[in-house]
Amino acid sequence: MKNNEFLKKQIIYRSIHRGTKEMDLLLGKFVKCHINNFDNNDLNDLLKLLSIEDEILYKWYFEKYPNKEVDSIQISEKLRDFKL
């Protein structure tokens, strides 16, 4: 298996096994919809994004609460525009 394919499988798993149902749905659908269009930089950014706690991501996405850590990750712009 290519290293890139392993990384994609890891990202898919981490996106749907978050711990909170809302984030499982949001991140899981986002990743499944876009993962094949991401380059290596996007995939690495996505890993950074997935390492952020659900509570922080929830407030940032659903409540539009600003967060410098999330906003500093380039792929967060794509997630912000993603609609369930």
Wavefront OBJ file of the C-alpha trace (Angstrom):
o trace
v 0.000 0.000 0.000
v 1.334 3.412 -0.899
v 2.221 5.742 1.932
v -0.363 8.237 0.651
v -3.125 5.604 0.705
v -2.241 4.660 4.282
v -2.408 8.327 5.259
v -5.846 8.671 3.635
v -7.156 5.622 5.497
v -5.805 6.999 8.764
v -7.497 10.350 8.125
v -10.821 8.744 7.228
v -10.754 6.665 10.413
v -9.823 9.628 12.611
v -12.524 11.793 11.030
v -15.389 9.399 11.836
v -14.221 8.262 15.286
v -14.011 11.597 17.043
v -16.002 11.068 20.201
v -18.896 13.401 19.524
v -21.624 12.570 17.037
v -21.747 16.072 15.547
v -18.041 16.108 14.752
v -18.127 12.508 13.479
v -20.790 13.579 10.984
v -19.223 16.876 9.968
v -15.621 15.752 9.633
v -16.492 12.307 8.298
v -18.625 13.699 5.488
v -16.142 16.466 4.728
v -13.257 14.013 4.472
v -15.166 11.441 2.417
v -16.333 14.158 0.024
v -12.922 15.756 -0.545
v -10.118 13.331 0.361
v -9.398 12.220 -3.190
v -8.947 15.848 -4.254
v -6.394 16.689 -1.542
v -2.675 16.849 -2.229
v -0.046 15.880 0.348
v -0.010 19.347 1.919
v -3.789 19.269 2.323
v -3.616 15.792 3.867
v -0.998 16.930 6.373
v -3.079 20.006 7.190
v -6.088 17.779 7.658
v -4.148 15.666 10.156
v -3.348 18.843 12.104
v -7.000 19.814 12.031
v -8.067 16.385 13.273
v -5.716 16.702 16.243
v -7.719 19.665 17.578
v -10.284 18.888 20.263
v -13.914 18.463 19.235
v -15.127 21.231 21.517
v -12.842 23.767 19.860
v -13.798 22.662 16.346
v -17.479 22.606 17.265
v -17.420 26.203 18.513
v -15.355 27.314 15.540
v -17.618 25.684 12.925
v -21.134 25.813 14.366
v -20.952 28.879 16.599
v -18.512 30.797 14.365
v -16.258 31.328 17.382
v -12.831 32.495 16.144
v -9.838 30.312 16.938
v -6.286 31.160 15.872
v -5.141 27.540 15.988
v -7.880 26.383 13.624
v -7.647 29.425 11.361
v -3.884 28.955 10.960
v -4.486 25.632 9.172
v -5.070 26.282 5.469
v -7.597 23.516 4.943
v -9.865 25.032 7.596
v -11.157 27.442 4.936
v -12.493 24.502 2.936
v -14.095 23.057 6.048
v -15.662 26.419 6.918
v -17.329 26.487 3.473
v -18.499 22.864 3.725
v -22.214 22.370 4.388
v -23.733 19.160 5.715
l 1 2 3 4 5 6 7 8 9 10 11 12 13 14 15 16 17 18 19 20 21 22 23 24 25 26 27 28 29 30 31 32 33 34 35 36 37 38 39 40 41 42 43 44 45 46 47 48 49 50 51 52 53 54 55 56 57 58 59 60 61 62 63 64 65 66 67 68 69 70 71 72 73 74 75 76 77 78 79 80 81 82 83 84
